[in-house]
């Protein structure tokens, strides 16, 4: 199955998960996974949230991410991946003057959706 997220309409979200500014998402979701292409504008963020029943994999396509986690902070560049395990929390900030574009997968196995 090919998913071409570029052909899914971009949805603007203001203050995504309590973050600042605008995040634009293209998302595919089924019973097993949520797959998202997100564009975070400079000065914007996805707010701190906890992955209580799932994990998240975030691959940076372009730009630079500053990610706050329960135990610290990391800078993630294009071509690198951030992993937030089940039971942990994180927030993602667009660092710099260009949009941060990420590809994220949240497995929903066994969630009964």
N, C-alpha and C positions, 0 to 999 in steps of 0.2 A: 504494500500500500504506500503510495507516494503522497506525502503531505506537502503542498506548496503553500506555505504560510503567506507568501507575498500576494496570493490571490484571495486571502481572507481579509475582509474590511478591517481597517485599523480602528480600534475603539479608544477614545481618549478617556483617561481616568484621572481626575483631580484628587490629590492627596491620597494616592493608592496605599492602602493599609496604614493610614495615618501619616504617610510621608509628606514631603513638600512638593509643590509644583505639579507638573504634568508628566504622566507616563502614558505612552501609546502602545496598545497591545494588539496582537493578532493571535488568537488562541484556538486550539483544537482540544476537545475534551471528550472522553468516553468513560466507561466504567473502570478502566485500568490506569489511565494516565491523563494528566493535563500537560499539554505541550504549548509553549508560548514563545513568541518572538516579541520582545519588548524594546521600545526606544524610550530612553529616559533623557530628558532635555537637561542642559547645564543648569546646575543649582537645584535640580529636582531629585527625589528619592522615593524608594519603596520603604515604608516605615518598618520599624522593628516588629517582628511577628514570630511566633513559636510554631514549629512543626511538631505538633503533639502526636499525630497519628501517621505521619509520612515524612519523607525526606525531600530535598530539592537539589538538583544539579543545575548549575548556572555556568554556561560557556560564554565568554566575552568575545563577540564578533568584531566590534570596533569600539574605540574609546577606552576609558580607564574607569574602573569601579573601585570605590572605597567601600569595603564591607565591614560592618560592625557585627561582632558575634558575642555570645555570652562571655567568652574568655579573651576578647581583644579585638584587634582591627587588622585587616590585610588589604593590600592594594593588588588588584587583579587587572592584568593587561590583556589586550587582544591576543587570542590564541591560548589563554589560560582558563582553567575551570575552577570554580568554587563549589564546594560540597557542604550542605547543611544537613547533618544526620537527624534522624527522628529524635525528638525530645529536646532539640536545641533551637535557638532563635538567632535571627540575623536581620539586618537592614542593608539596603544597597543604595549607594549615593553615586551620582554622576560626578566624577572628578575631572575638572578641566573645562575647556571651552567648546568641546565638541560633544554631540550626542553620544550616549552610551547605548550600544545595541547588544542585547544578550538573547541567547536561546536557552530557555529553561524547561526542565522536565520535572514534574512532580508525580511520582508513582502513587496510584490510588488503590493498589492491590488489596483486596480484602476489606475495603471501606464500605461496601454495600451501597454504592451510589447507583 
